Amino acid sequence: MRISVDLHIHSCLSPCADDSMTPWNIVGMAKLKGLDAIAICDHNATHNLPVAMKAGQEYGVCVVPGIEVTSKEDIHLLCYFPTLEQAMEMGRRVNEKQLKVKNKPSVFGNQIIVDDDDEECGTVENLLILACDMDIEEVAFEAKSLGGVMVPAHINKGANSLLPILGMMPENIELPTVEIYKMRPHSALSKLCLTSSDAHFLEDILEEGHVLECESASADAVVKALLEGERGKSE
């Protein structure tokens, strides 16, 4: 089946995202825009995923558990998992490897954790946008070991992107799927290419129409499609 997706959205946990990007607001907007599946991928953290999953069940929108890891090379890497537990464990492993520097909300933005009612219940003290002590190969390994898949984010965008930093697609890592920014780069044509919003504001979440072919609108099916890569299809 073909489902409408936006697999790269930041919640208010990411310092770069607007404070209105709470899990319930995000999932509600996704429902209004006709999306079947979304992924909340905050920078190096997963604290808001449990609430997002609850909101997804309430609204009838599949929420794929995810995280956007910043590698040692300063590359943004999206990691997706079939279950919440797997994603939360990835968040724990990333946290262990991340440089600990206190966040300055007035400079970088708030890092808000919400409760089941979408109300602020805490914040993350250390700045989440910093790189962790894992290179791209290690991030791919950790994601795979937990039953997930790693997808390099906006590979042709510039800062924090795979192609500008490495200058090539790494041959020693299996990358069945990549996320692209606006244009489809020639070097990625043999791969499944996603286009997502990387939304930091509610209005930036994609409208219905960016589709992924998978067996069902479920986290497990989405991850399976991303693992299949070029054997699947996205537009």
KEPADO-671226 format. One record per residue (C-alpha): residue in three letters; x, y, z. Coordinates in nm, 2 decimals, padded with zeros to 4 digits. Layout:
+---------+--------+--------+--------+
: residuo :     px :     py :     pz :
+---------+--------+--------+--------+
:     ALA :      X :      Y :      Z :
...
+---------+--------+--------+--------+
END
This chain:
+---------+--------+--------+--------+
: residuo :     px :     py :     pz :
+---------+--------+--------+--------+
:     MET :  00.00 :  00.00 :  00.00 :
:     ARG :  00.10 :  00.36 : -00.04 :
:     ILE :  00.10 :  00.58 :  00.27 :
:     SER :  00.16 :  00.95 :  00.31 :
:     VAL :  00.45 :  01.02 :  00.54 :
:     ASP :  00.67 :  01.28 :  00.70 :
:     LEU :  00.95 :  01.10 :  00.87 :
:     HIS :  01.16 :  01.39 :  01.01 :
:     ILE :  00.98 :  01.61 :  01.26 :
:     HIS :  01.13 :  01.78 :  01.57 :
:     SER :  00.94 :  01.82 :  01.89 :
:     CYS :  00.99 :  02.09 :  02.16 :
:     LEU :  01.26 :  01.86 :  02.30 :
:     SER :  01.49 :  01.98 :  02.03 :
:     PRO :  01.63 :  02.32 :  02.11 :
:     CYS :  01.59 :  02.44 :  01.75 :
:     ALA :  01.22 :  02.36 :  01.75 :
:     ASP :  00.94 :  02.59 :  01.85 :
:     ASP :  00.79 :  02.54 :  02.19 :
:     SER :  00.45 :  02.48 :  02.03 :
:     MET :  00.59 :  02.15 :  01.88 :
:     THR :  00.45 :  01.93 :  02.15 :
:     PRO :  00.37 :  01.57 :  02.06 :
:     TRP : -00.01 :  01.61 :  02.07 :
:     ASN :  00.01 :  01.93 :  01.86 :
:     ILE :  00.24 :  01.75 :  01.61 :
:     VAL :  00.02 :  01.44 :  01.57 :
:     GLY : -00.29 :  01.65 :  01.56 :
:     MET : -00.15 :  01.86 :  01.27 :
:     ALA : -00.04 :  01.54 :  01.09 :
:     LYS : -00.39 :  01.41 :  01.12 :
:     LEU : -00.53 :  01.74 :  00.98 :
:     LYS : -00.28 :  01.73 :  00.69 :
:     GLY : -00.39 :  01.37 :  00.59 :
:     LEU : -00.07 :  01.19 :  00.69 :
:     ASP : -00.07 :  00.82 :  00.76 :
:     ALA :  00.26 :  00.80 :  00.94 :
:     ILE :  00.51 :  01.04 :  01.09 :
:     ALA :  00.84 :  01.01 :  01.28 :
:     ILE :  00.95 :  01.25 :  01.56 :
:     CYS :  01.32 :  01.25 :  01.55 :
:     ASP :  01.47 :  01.48 :  01.81 :
:     HIS :  01.83 :  01.56 :  01.83 :
:     ASN :  02.01 :  01.29 :  02.03 :
:     ALA :  01.71 :  01.22 :  02.26 :
:     THR :  01.39 :  01.03 :  02.28 :
:     HIS :  01.22 :  01.17 :  02.59 :
:     ASN :  00.90 :  01.28 :  02.41 :
:     LEU :  00.84 :  00.96 :  02.22 :
:     PRO :  00.62 :  00.79 :  02.47 :
:     VAL :  00.37 :  01.08 :  02.46 :
:     ALA :  00.39 :  01.09 :  02.08 :
:     MET :  00.31 :  00.72 :  02.06 :
:     LYS :  00.01 :  00.77 :  02.29 :
:     ALA : -00.11 :  01.07 :  02.07 :
:     GLY : -00.07 :  00.86 :  01.76 :
:     GLN : -00.29 :  00.59 :  01.89 :
:     GLU : -00.56 :  00.84 :  01.99 :
:     TYR : -00.56 :  01.02 :  01.65 :
:     GLY : -00.51 :  00.71 :  01.44 :
:     VAL : -00.17 :  00.83 :  01.30 :
:     CYS :  00.12 :  00.59 :  01.30 :
:     VAL :  00.42 :  00.73 :  01.49 :
:     VAL :  00.74 :  00.57 :  01.40 :
:     PRO :  00.98 :  00.58 :  01.70 :
:     GLY :  01.29 :  00.77 :  01.59 :
:     ILE :  01.59 :  00.99 :  01.69 :
:     GLU :  01.83 :  01.21 :  01.49 :
:     VAL :  02.18 :  01.13 :  01.60 :
:     THR :  02.47 :  01.37 :  01.54 :
:     SER :  02.78 :  01.15 :  01.46 :
:     LYS :  03.14 :  01.22 :  01.55 :
:     GLU :  03.18 :  01.36 :  01.20 :
:     ASP :  02.89 :  01.61 :  01.27 :
:     ILE :  02.66 :  01.43 :  01.03 :
:     HIS :  02.29 :  01.41 :  01.12 :
:     LEU :  02.16 :  01.05 :  01.10 :
:     LEU :  01.80 :  00.95 :  01.14 :
:     CYS :  01.74 :  00.62 :  01.31 :
:     TYR :  01.40 :  00.45 :  01.30 :
:     PHE :  01.27 :  00.15 :  01.51 :
:     PRO :  00.97 : -00.08 :  01.51 :
:     THR :  00.91 : -00.03 :  01.88 :
:     LEU :  00.93 :  00.24 :  02.14 :
:     GLU :  01.15 :  00.03 :  02.36 :
:     GLN :  01.41 :  00.00 :  02.09 :
:     ALA :  01.42 :  00.37 :  02.02 :
:     MET :  01.44 :  00.46 :  02.39 :
:     GLU :  01.74 :  00.22 :  02.43 :
:     MET :  01.91 :  00.39 :  02.13 :
:     GLY :  01.85 :  00.72 :  02.31 :
:     ARG :  02.02 :  00.59 :  02.62 :
:     ARG :  02.32 :  00.47 :  02.42 :
:     VAL :  02.35 :  00.80 :  02.24 :
:     ASN :  02.33 :  00.99 :  02.57 :
:     GLU :  02.62 :  00.79 :  02.71 :
:     LYS :  02.83 :  00.89 :  02.42 :
:     GLN :  02.74 :  01.26 :  02.40 :
:     LEU :  02.95 :  01.55 :  02.50 :
:     LYS :  02.81 :  01.70 :  02.82 :
:     VAL :  02.78 :  02.08 :  02.79 :
:     LYS :  02.50 :  02.27 :  02.97 :
:     ASN :  02.24 :  02.42 :  02.75 :
:     LYS :  02.18 :  02.79 :  02.74 :
:     PRO :  01.81 :  02.83 :  02.65 :
:     SER :  01.84 :  03.20 :  02.58 :
:     VAL :  02.10 :  03.11 :  02.31 :
:     PHE :  02.00 :  02.77 :  02.18 :
:     GLY :  01.64 :  02.73 :  02.28 :
:     ASN :  01.44 :  02.53 :  02.53 :
:     GLN :  01.46 :  02.15 :  02.55 :
:     ILE :  01.12 :  02.06 :  02.69 :
:     ILE :  00.99 :  01.73 :  02.81 :
:     VAL :  00.61 :  01.69 :  02.83 :
:     ASP :  00.38 :  01.46 :  03.02 :
:     ASP :  00.08 :  01.27 :  02.89 :
:     ASP : -00.13 :  01.58 :  02.89 :
:     ASP :  00.12 :  01.77 :  02.67 :
:     GLU :  00.22 :  01.99 :  02.96 :
:     GLU :  00.59 :  02.07 :  03.04 :
:     CYS :  00.72 :  01.83 :  03.31 :
:     GLY :  01.09 :  01.89 :  03.28 :
:     THR :  01.38 :  01.99 :  03.06 :
:     VAL :  01.71 :  01.83 :  02.94 :
:     GLU :  02.00 :  02.01 :  03.10 :
:     ASN :  02.28 :  01.93 :  02.86 :
:     LEU :  02.27 :  02.07 :  02.51 :
:     LEU :  02.13 :  01.81 :  02.27 :
:     ILE :  02.26 :  01.94 :  01.94 :
:     LEU :  02.62 :  01.84 :  02.01 :
:     ALA :  02.79 :  01.54 :  01.84 :
:     CYS :  02.82 :  01.21 :  02.02 :
:     ASP :  03.13 :  01.00 :  02.03 :
:     MET :  03.02 :  00.75 :  01.76 :
:     ASP :  03.11 :  00.77 :  01.40 :
:     ILE :  02.86 :  00.70 :  01.12 :
:     GLU :  02.96 :  00.33 :  01.11 :
:     GLU :  02.90 :  00.29 :  01.48 :
:     VAL :  02.56 :  00.47 :  01.47 :
:     ALA :  02.46 :  00.24 :  01.19 :
:     PHE :  02.57 : -00.07 :  01.39 :
:     GLU :  02.39 :  00.04 :  01.70 :
:     ALA :  02.06 :  00.11 :  01.51 :
:     LYS :  02.08 : -00.23 :  01.34 :
:     SER :  02.17 : -00.42 :  01.65 :
:     LEU :  01.84 : -00.29 :  01.81 :
:     GLY :  01.63 : -00.39 :  01.51 :
:     GLY :  01.62 : -00.05 :  01.34 :
:     VAL :  01.76 :  00.13 :  01.04 :
:     MET :  01.98 :  00.44 :  01.00 :
:     VAL :  01.90 :  00.69 :  00.73 :
:     PRO :  02.14 :  00.98 :  00.66 :
:     ALA :  01.94 :  01.31 :  00.69 :
:     HIS :  01.92 :  01.57 :  00.41 :
:     ILE :  02.24 :  01.43 :  00.25 :
:     ASN :  02.27 :  01.71 :  00.00 :
:     LYS :  02.18 :  02.01 :  00.22 :
:     GLY :  02.51 :  02.15 :  00.34 :
:     ALA :  02.58 :  02.17 :  00.71 :
:     ASN :  02.55 :  01.84 :  00.91 :
:     SER :  02.50 :  01.65 :  00.58 :
:     LEU :  02.67 :  01.34 :  00.45 :
:     LEU :  02.78 :  01.44 :  00.10 :
:     PRO :  02.92 :  01.78 :  00.19 :
:     ILE :  03.11 :  01.64 :  00.49 :
:     LEU :  03.24 :  01.30 :  00.35 :
:     GLY :  03.23 :  01.40 : -00.02 :
:     MET :  03.10 :  01.06 : -00.12 :
:     MET :  02.86 :  00.78 : -00.02 :
:     PRO :  03.05 :  00.55 :  00.22 :
:     GLU :  03.10 :  00.20 :  00.07 :
:     ASN :  03.16 :  00.03 :  00.40 :
:     ILE :  02.81 :  00.10 :  00.54 :
:     GLU :  02.49 : -00.04 :  00.41 :
:     LEU :  02.26 :  00.26 :  00.33 :
:     PRO :  01.95 :  00.13 :  00.16 :
:     THR :  01.77 :  00.46 :  00.22 :
:     VAL :  01.87 :  00.82 :  00.23 :
:     GLU :  01.68 :  01.15 :  00.30 :
:     ILE :  01.73 :  01.42 :  00.04 :
:     TYR :  01.67 :  01.79 :  00.05 :
:     LYS :  01.47 :  01.93 : -00.24 :
:     MET :  01.67 :  01.78 : -00.53 :
:     ARG :  01.75 :  01.42 : -00.59 :
:     PRO :  02.13 :  01.39 : -00.61 :
:     HIS :  02.28 :  01.17 : -00.89 :
:     SER :  02.48 :  00.96 : -00.64 :
:     ALA :  02.17 :  00.85 : -00.45 :
:     LEU :  01.96 :  00.74 : -00.75 :
:     SER :  02.02 :  00.37 : -00.67 :
:     LYS :  01.87 :  00.42 : -00.32 :
:     LEU :  01.53 :  00.48 : -00.18 :
:     CYS :  01.51 :  00.86 : -00.14 :
:     LEU :  01.29 :  01.01 :  00.12 :
:     THR :  01.18 :  01.37 :  00.13 :
:     SER :  01.07 :  01.49 :  00.47 :
:     SER :  01.00 :  01.83 :  00.62 :
:     ASP :  01.26 :  01.84 :  00.90 :
:     ALA :  00.98 :  02.05 :  01.06 :
:     HIS :  01.06 :  02.28 :  01.35 :
:     PHE :  00.72 :  02.46 :  01.33 :
:     LEU :  00.38 :  02.31 :  01.30 :
:     GLU :  00.30 :  02.48 :  00.97 :
:     ASP :  00.61 :  02.31 :  00.82 :
:     ILE :  00.49 :  01.96 :  00.85 :
:     LEU :  00.43 :  01.81 :  00.51 :
:     GLU :  00.09 :  01.79 :  00.34 :
:     GLU : -00.05 :  01.46 :  00.22 :
:     GLY :  00.13 :  01.34 : -00.09 :
:     HIS :  00.48 :  01.23 : -00.01 :
:     VAL :  00.43 :  00.86 : -00.02 :
:     LEU :  00.61 :  00.54 :  00.09 :
:     GLU :  00.52 :  00.20 : -00.03 :
:     CYS :  00.50 : -00.05 :  00.25 :
:     GLU :  00.28 : -00.34 :  00.38 :
:     SER :  00.08 : -00.13 :  00.62 :
:     ALA :  00.07 :  00.20 :  00.81 :
:     SER :  00.27 :  00.07 :  01.10 :
:     ALA :  00.61 :  00.14 :  01.25 :
:     ASP :  00.73 : -00.22 :  01.17 :
:     ALA :  00.62 : -00.19 :  00.81 :
:     VAL :  00.78 :  00.15 :  00.76 :
:     VAL :  01.11 :  00.03 :  00.91 :
:     LYS :  01.10 : -00.28 :  00.69 :
:     ALA :  01.04 : -00.06 :  00.38 :
:     LEU :  01.34 :  00.16 :  00.47 :
:     LEU :  01.56 : -00.15 :  00.52 :
:     GLU :  01.46 : -00.27 :  00.18 :
:     GLY :  01.57 :  00.05 :  00.02 :
:     GLU :  01.58 :  00.06 : -00.35 :
:     ARG :  01.36 : -00.25 : -00.36 :
:     GLY :  01.08 : -00.03 : -00.23 :
:     LYS :  00.96 :  00.30 : -00.37 :
:     SER :  00.91 :  00.66 : -00.25 :
:     GLU :  00.81 :  00.98 : -00.42 :
+---------+--------+--------+--------+
END
